[in-house]
Amino acid sequence: MLGIKFDITVDKTITPDMGAGKDFFYKEGSFSWWKNKHWEIQISKFGEHVDTLFKIEIDLKLNGQDHAGPKFYLEVFGFMLDIHVYDDRHWNYDDNRWYLPDEDEG
């Protein structure tokens, strides 16, 4: 599957104090017609000094890891947008499949 990640970071000591962090928007839910699938959208501001000037992540991995699903993440000067559709199941790395509902994940 496809995944892209790019970021530009600097030393925290040269960035201005952003003040307290704040969540401007957070919403989550599930799809009644799509078993085990959920979604979340978050817009936030990180607090204090930030070290990331720009970051973008696009992850299109639909399985092979816990809570897999398409994700878009953007961070610019301490502000963040995160959109994620994910599976609520955990991945069984030994058998290369999702754990079954009655199966021990340990």
C-alpha positions as a Markdown table, in Angstrom:
| # | Residue | x | y | z |
|---|---|---|---|---|
| 1 | Met | 0.0 | 0.0 | 0.0 |
| 2 | Leu | 1.0 | 3.6 | -0.4 |
| 3 | Gly | 2.2 | 5.9 | 2.3 |
| 4 | Ile | 3.9 | 9.4 | 1.9 |
| 5 | Lys | 5.5 | 11.4 | 4.7 |
| 6 | Phe | 7.3 | 14.7 | 4.4 |
| 7 | Asp | 8.3 | 17.1 | 7.2 |
| 8 | Ile | 10.5 | 20.2 | 7.9 |
| 9 | Thr | 11.6 | 20.6 | 11.5 |
| 10 | Val | 13.7 | 23.2 | 13.3 |
| 11 | Asp | 15.2 | 23.5 | 16.8 |
| 12 | Lys | 12.5 | 24.3 | 19.3 |
| 13 | Thr | 14.6 | 27.1 | 20.9 |
| 14 | Ile | 14.3 | 29.3 | 17.8 |
| 15 | Thr | 10.5 | 29.1 | 17.5 |
| 16 | Pro | 8.1 | 31.6 | 19.2 |
| 17 | Asp | 6.0 | 30.5 | 22.2 |
| 18 | Met | 2.6 | 29.4 | 20.7 |
| 19 | Gly | 0.9 | 29.7 | 24.1 |
| 20 | Ala | -1.5 | 26.9 | 25.3 |
| 21 | Gly | -2.6 | 24.2 | 23.0 |
| 22 | Lys | -6.2 | 24.1 | 21.9 |
| 23 | Asp | -8.6 | 21.8 | 20.1 |
| 24 | Phe | -10.7 | 23.9 | 17.7 |
| 25 | Phe | -12.7 | 20.9 | 16.3 |
| 26 | Tyr | -12.9 | 17.2 | 17.1 |
| 27 | Lys | -15.6 | 14.9 | 15.8 |
| 28 | Glu | -15.6 | 11.1 | 15.6 |
| 29 | Gly | -18.1 | 8.5 | 14.6 |
| 30 | Ser | -18.7 | 5.1 | 13.0 |
| 31 | Phe | -20.2 | 3.8 | 9.8 |
| 32 | Ser | -23.4 | 1.8 | 10.5 |
| 33 | Trp | -23.1 | 0.2 | 7.0 |
| 34 | Trp | -19.4 | -0.5 | 7.2 |
| 35 | Lys | -18.5 | -3.0 | 9.9 |
| 36 | Asn | -15.5 | -2.2 | 12.2 |
| 37 | Lys | -14.9 | 1.2 | 10.4 |
| 38 | His | -14.8 | 4.5 | 12.2 |
| 39 | Trp | -13.8 | 8.1 | 11.4 |
| 40 | Glu | -12.3 | 11.1 | 13.1 |
| 41 | Ile | -11.5 | 14.7 | 12.2 |
| 42 | Gln | -9.4 | 16.9 | 14.4 |
| 43 | Ile | -8.2 | 20.5 | 14.0 |
| 44 | Ser | -5.9 | 21.7 | 16.8 |
| 45 | Lys | -3.1 | 24.0 | 17.8 |
| 46 | Phe | -0.1 | 22.7 | 19.6 |
| 47 | Gly | 1.1 | 24.5 | 22.7 |
| 48 | Glu | 4.4 | 26.2 | 23.7 |
| 49 | His | 7.3 | 25.9 | 21.3 |
| 50 | Val | 6.8 | 23.7 | 18.2 |
| 51 | Asp | 9.7 | 22.2 | 16.2 |
| 52 | Thr | 7.7 | 21.2 | 13.1 |
| 53 | Leu | 7.2 | 24.0 | 10.5 |
| 54 | Phe | 5.5 | 21.8 | 7.9 |
| 55 | Lys | 4.5 | 18.2 | 7.9 |
| 56 | Ile | 2.2 | 16.2 | 5.6 |
| 57 | Glu | 1.4 | 12.5 | 5.9 |
| 58 | Ile | -0.8 | 10.5 | 3.5 |
| 59 | Asp | -1.3 | 6.9 | 4.5 |
| 60 | Leu | -3.4 | 4.6 | 2.4 |
| 61 | Lys | -2.6 | 1.3 | 4.2 |
| 62 | Leu | -5.9 | -0.6 | 4.7 |
| 63 | Asn | -4.5 | -3.6 | 6.6 |
| 64 | Gly | -1.3 | -5.0 | 8.0 |
| 65 | Gln | -1.3 | -2.9 | 11.2 |
| 66 | Asp | -3.6 | -2.1 | 14.1 |
| 67 | His | -6.3 | 0.4 | 13.3 |
| 68 | Ala | -5.3 | 0.5 | 9.6 |
| 69 | Gly | -7.1 | 2.9 | 7.2 |
| 70 | Pro | -6.6 | 5.9 | 5.1 |
| 71 | Lys | -5.3 | 8.9 | 6.9 |
| 72 | Phe | -4.4 | 12.5 | 5.9 |
| 73 | Tyr | -2.4 | 14.6 | 8.4 |
| 74 | Leu | -1.2 | 18.2 | 7.9 |
| 75 | Glu | 0.7 | 20.3 | 10.3 |
| 76 | Val | 1.7 | 23.9 | 9.6 |
| 77 | Phe | 3.4 | 26.2 | 12.2 |
| 78 | Gly | 1.9 | 24.4 | 15.1 |
| 79 | Phe | -1.6 | 24.0 | 13.7 |
| 80 | Met | -2.8 | 20.5 | 12.8 |
| 81 | Leu | -5.5 | 18.9 | 10.7 |
| 82 | Asp | -6.0 | 15.1 | 11.0 |
| 83 | Ile | -8.6 | 13.1 | 9.0 |
| 84 | His | -8.6 | 9.3 | 9.6 |
| 85 | Val | -10.9 | 6.5 | 8.6 |
| 86 | Tyr | -9.8 | 3.4 | 10.5 |
| 87 | Asp | -10.6 | -0.2 | 11.4 |
| 88 | Asp | -11.2 | -0.8 | 15.1 |
| 89 | Arg | -9.6 | -4.2 | 15.0 |
| 90 | His | -6.0 | -5.2 | 15.9 |
| 91 | Trp | -3.7 | -7.0 | 13.4 |
| 92 | Asn | -2.4 | -10.5 | 14.0 |
| 93 | Tyr | 1.2 | -10.2 | 12.7 |
| 94 | Asp | 1.9 | -13.9 | 13.1 |
| 95 | Asp | -0.9 | -15.0 | 10.9 |
| 96 | Asn | -1.1 | -11.9 | 8.7 |
| 97 | Arg | -4.8 | -11.2 | 9.3 |
| 98 | Trp | -7.2 | -9.3 | 11.7 |
| 99 | Tyr | -7.7 | -10.9 | 15.1 |
| 100 | Leu | -11.0 | -12.8 | 15.3 |
| 101 | Pro | -13.6 | -11.4 | 17.8 |
| 102 | Asp | -13.2 | -14.3 | 20.3 |
| 103 | Glu | -9.4 | -14.7 | 19.8 |
| 104 | Asp | -6.8 | -13.7 | 22.5 |
| 105 | Glu | -4.7 | -10.8 | 21.3 |
| 106 | Gly | -1.9 | -11.5 | 23.7 |
